[in-house]
Amino acid sequence: MSTSTLTKKEQSRTKSNWIAYLLISAPFFLMVLLIVYPASLSIIRTLRPEVNGTRRFGLENYLAFFSDHTSVTNLVFTLWSTGAIIALLFIICLPIALYLRFTESRIAHFVQGLALFPLFVPGIILAYALIRFIGPNGLLETFIEVTTGWQGYHTPYLKPSGSIIGLVWEGIPITVLVLTAGLAQVPDNLIEAARDVGAGRLQIFFQIILPLIGRSMLIAFALNFLGVIGAFTLPYLLGPAAPQMMGPFMQRTFYNVLNPDAAETQAVITFLLSSFVGFLYVRSAVRQQKEEA
Amino acid sequence: MSFLRKLGKDPFGIFIFIALFLFIIGPMISVILWAFSVQWRYPSLLPTQWGLKFWSQTFKRADILQALPLSLFLSLIVTLISAVICLPAAYAFARLKFRGSQFFLLSFLATNAFPRFGLYITIAVIFLKLNLVSTVLGVVLIQLVNTLLFMIWIPTAAFKGVDKSLEEAALDVGASRFRVFWQITLPQVIPAISAALMLTFVGTFYETQGAILIGLPGVRTMPVLMLSLINNQLVVQYGAILSLTLWIPSLLMLFFARRALSGKSLAAGFGV
């Protein structure tokens, strides 16, 4: 079809089509080059180990990972920490989000400010601050000893609880933000109606609120899960040297042990672990977009 | 008095406030105390000797004098590149109709859908072969990964929110497309775009994971230097003073961007 047979509107549409692809091409190719390409290449490479000088498909890399005691311990430790961190985040943030949604008190303003404050504290500064706070002879220990005289403080620094405390601290704002956004969509009149027919607080929470904020809880879960599995700085600085979480473990394998192949296998295992959660996150975000469109 | 009575009506709020305050602000207080102490012997609750003695020492250190300009330069370059490639794309996503626009917009969620450090390892393996490890270019590239989603989604939401009737009115009275964009569209999206720029700059300034993996040993940014100062801490005050100084960009952002960074535009950056 020659251009002359197109109406003027169609013409401008084809033109803007072409321009649009041009405009989005740079970030799109960068994304493919820096995310899709390395990730897929690693998945393929780790499935094609080098045996006797030739590369062929095989599970040797993964068998090596799962037969290595340290690797398996670190993997289990990572999963265990992730579960603990997410559970703690929900225990802490759900009451805060509910409070922010339903109170009319002036204190809510300050509570919200505090809960979002960690957004403005970079991980590296947090790590240092926590060492000085909860570490040996830190402010917390001194405070407890000076005020109560109790001397039995055991520091969580360089213990599993050290990285858990750090990652919980860091996860509070996103969790509160996402849960409050979900709770904002719970209509007031629904709650009032339930109250009118005599529903108790717990009943309202479990039967009305909880089903309505399912998607927000899912997003909060997914963001925290991905965040913790992919974390490096806080577990590296606050957690124990053994067992290690996957982030520091991979870095050690890559940088200190100088074994990029093994580090690559460890990375792909973290992909597999979080592939389902990543899928849930993307699906939920896609649905949200479609509803808004 | 009436304020106190009001507080008494909200015991749960007060409980949350105090608990959060201790947990969130407590660590920050210990950093501030350390930064202004000359001597702090255990078990004194406060520094045994106050002073600024260590500030000049800290900023005389050659490694810090080298890392600080490097970090600022890297953040600036990454933000600039990110803006140059992402903002036109955001405009296209919001205002132009094209096949697959939904798909392309959502594809940037991939940056959030992988566990970050695992992804960096797979990038590092490739960079190792390309000799990009320990180079500025390598660090710039890996830090760009972090910025794409924010730099596209937040401005896209902003461009979508532009009041089209104003633009049409201006076009009707004969304004050129360029002038309409410059004088009507742009002013409406400036707050959101500056928020995205600020988030990108500050986020890149503090980016540690990619910088340590790709940058070492040749390229040592401020956070990476801080990491080594924490690990081999001879003088506690160096870390404290550096923490406070490094925190300034973030605090400035907190101060200036409070309005622009409404919960909604922040949430857009997480794909919520």
Chai-1 contact restraints between the chains, C-beta under 6 A:
chainA,res_idxA,chainB,res_idxB,connection_type,confidence,min_distance_angstrom,max_distance_angstrom,comment,restraint_id
A,S16,B,L96,contact,1.0,0.0,6.0,A-B,restraint_1
A,N17,B,F98,contact,1.0,0.0,6.0,A-B,restraint_2
A,A20,B,A92,contact,1.0,0.0,6.0,A-B,restraint_3
A,A20,B,L96,contact,1.0,0.0,6.0,A-B,restraint_4
A,A20,B,F98,contact,1.0,0.0,6.0,A-B,restraint_5
A,L23,B,P88,contact,1.0,0.0,6.0,A-B,restraint_6
A,L23,B,A89,contact,1.0,0.0,6.0,A-B,restraint_7
A,L23,B,A92,contact,1.0,0.0,6.0,A-B,restraint_8
A,I24,B,A89,contact,1.0,0.0,6.0,A-B,restraint_9
A,I24,B,A92,contact,1.0,0.0,6.0,A-B,restraint_10
A,I24,B,F104,contact,1.0,0.0,6.0,A-B,restraint_11
A,A26,B,I85,contact,1.0,0.0,6.0,A-B,restraint_12
A,P27,B,I85,contact,1.0,0.0,6.0,A-B,restraint_13
A,P27,B,C86,contact,1.0,0.0,6.0,A-B,restraint_14
A,P27,B,A89,contact,1.0,0.0,6.0,A-B,restraint_15
A,P27,B,L148,contact,1.0,0.0,6.0,A-B,restraint_16
A,M31,B,L148,contact,1.0,0.0,6.0,A-B,restraint_17
A,L34,B,V145,contact,1.0,0.0,6.0,A-B,restraint_18
A,I35,B,A110,contact,1.0,0.0,6.0,A-B,restraint_19
A,P38,B,T122,contact,1.0,0.0,6.0,A-B,restraint_20
A,P38,B,I123,contact,1.0,0.0,6.0,A-B,restraint_21
A,P38,B,I126,contact,1.0,0.0,6.0,A-B,restraint_22
A,A39,B,T122,contact,1.0,0.0,6.0,A-B,restraint_23
A,S42,B,T122,contact,1.0,0.0,6.0,A-B,restraint_24
A,I96,B,I16,contact,1.0,0.0,6.0,A-B,restraint_25
A,S105,B,D10,contact,1.0,0.0,6.0,A-B,restraint_26
A,S105,B,G13,contact,1.0,0.0,6.0,A-B,restraint_27
A,I107,B,D10,contact,1.0,0.0,6.0,A-B,restraint_28
A,I107,B,G13,contact,1.0,0.0,6.0,A-B,restraint_29
A,I107,B,F17,contact,1.0,0.0,6.0,A-B,restraint_30
A,F110,B,F17,contact,1.0,0.0,6.0,A-B,restraint_31
A,V111,B,I16,contact,1.0,0.0,6.0,A-B,restraint_32
A,V111,B,F17,contact,1.0,0.0,6.0,A-B,restraint_33
A,L114,B,L20,contact,1.0,0.0,6.0,A-B,restraint_34
A,L114,B,I24,contact,1.0,0.0,6.0,A-B,restraint_35
A,F117,B,I24,contact,1.0,0.0,6.0,A-B,restraint_36
A,F120,B,S250,contact,1.0,0.0,6.0,A-B,restraint_37
A,F120,B,L254,contact,1.0,0.0,6.0,A-B,restraint_38
A,P122,B,Y206,contact,1.0,0.0,6.0,A-B,restraint_39
A,I124,B,T208,contact,1.0,0.0,6.0,A-B,restraint_40
A,I124,B,P223,contact,1.0,0.0,6.0,A-B,restraint_41
A,I124,B,M226,contact,1.0,0.0,6.0,A-B,restraint_42
A,I125,B,S243,contact,1.0,0.0,6.0,A-B,restraint_43
A,I125,B,W247,contact,1.0,0.0,6.0,A-B,restraint_44
A,Y128,B,I230,contact,1.0,0.0,6.0,A-B,restraint_45
A,Y128,B,G239,contact,1.0,0.0,6.0,A-B,restraint_46
A,Y128,B,S243,contact,1.0,0.0,6.0,A-B,restraint_47
A,A129,B,P27,contact,1.0,0.0,6.0,A-B,restraint_48
A,A129,B,M28,contact,1.0,0.0,6.0,A-B,restraint_49
A,A129,B,V31,contact,1.0,0.0,6.0,A-B,restraint_50
A,L130,B,P27,contact,1.0,0.0,6.0,A-B,restraint_51
A,R132,B,S30,contact,1.0,0.0,6.0,A-B,restraint_52
A,R132,B,W34,contact,1.0,0.0,6.0,A-B,restraint_53
A,F133,B,G26,contact,1.0,0.0,6.0,A-B,restraint_54
A,F133,B,P27,contact,1.0,0.0,6.0,A-B,restraint_55
A,F133,B,S30,contact,1.0,0.0,6.0,A-B,restraint_56
A,N137,B,Y42,contact,1.0,0.0,6.0,A-B,restraint_57
A,L139,B,S30,contact,1.0,0.0,6.0,A-B,restraint_58
A,T142,B,P43,contact,1.0,0.0,6.0,A-B,restraint_59
A,T142,B,L45,contact,1.0,0.0,6.0,A-B,restraint_60
A,E145,B,P43,contact,1.0,0.0,6.0,A-B,restraint_61
A,V146,B,L45,contact,1.0,0.0,6.0,A-B,restraint_62
A,V178,B,V272,contact,1.0,0.0,6.0,A-B,restraint_63
A,A181,B,A267,contact,1.0,0.0,6.0,A-B,restraint_64
A,I219,B,V272,contact,1.0,0.0,6.0,A-B,restraint_65
A,L226,B,P115,contact,1.0,0.0,6.0,A-B,restraint_66
A,I229,B,P115,contact,1.0,0.0,6.0,A-B,restraint_67
A,G230,B,P115,contact,1.0,0.0,6.0,A-B,restraint_68
A,G230,B,R116,contact,1.0,0.0,6.0,A-B,restraint_69
A,G230,B,F117,contact,1.0,0.0,6.0,A-B,restraint_70
A,G230,B,G118,contact,1.0,0.0,6.0,A-B,restraint_71
A,F232,B,F117,contact,1.0,0.0,6.0,A-B,restraint_72
A,F232,B,Q209,contact,1.0,0.0,6.0,A-B,restraint_73
A,T233,B,T208,contact,1.0,0.0,6.0,A-B,restraint_74
A,L237,B,I230,contact,1.0,0.0,6.0,A-B,restraint_75
A,G247,B,F117,contact,1.0,0.0,6.0,A-B,restraint_76
A,M250,B,I121,contact,1.0,0.0,6.0,A-B,restraint_77
A,P260,B,V125,contact,1.0,0.0,6.0,A-B,restraint_78
A,A263,B,I121,contact,1.0,0.0,6.0,A-B,restraint_79
A,E264,B,V125,contact,1.0,0.0,6.0,A-B,restraint_80
A,A267,B,G118,contact,1.0,0.0,6.0,A-B,restraint_81
A,A267,B,I121,contact,1.0,0.0,6.0,A-B,restraint_82
A,A267,B,T122,contact,1.0,0.0,6.0,A-B,restraint_83
A,T270,B,P115,contact,1.0,0.0,6.0,A-B,restraint_84
A,T270,B,G118,contact,1.0,0.0,6.0,A-B,restraint_85
A,F271,B,G118,contact,1.0,0.0,6.0,A-B,restraint_86
A,S274,B,P115,contact,1.0,0.0,6.0,A-B,restraint_87
A,G278,B,A113,contact,1.0,0.0,6.0,A-B,restraint_88
A,Y281,B,A113,contact,1.0,0.0,6.0,A-B,restraint_89
A,V282,B,L109,contact,1.0,0.0,6.0,A-B,restraint_90
A,V282,B,A113,contact,1.0,0.0,6.0,A-B,restraint_91
A,A285,B,L109,contact,1.0,0.0,6.0,A-B,restraint_92
A,A285,B,G271,contact,1.0,0.0,6.0,A-B,restraint_93
A,V286,B,L106,contact,1.0,0.0,6.0,A-B,restraint_94
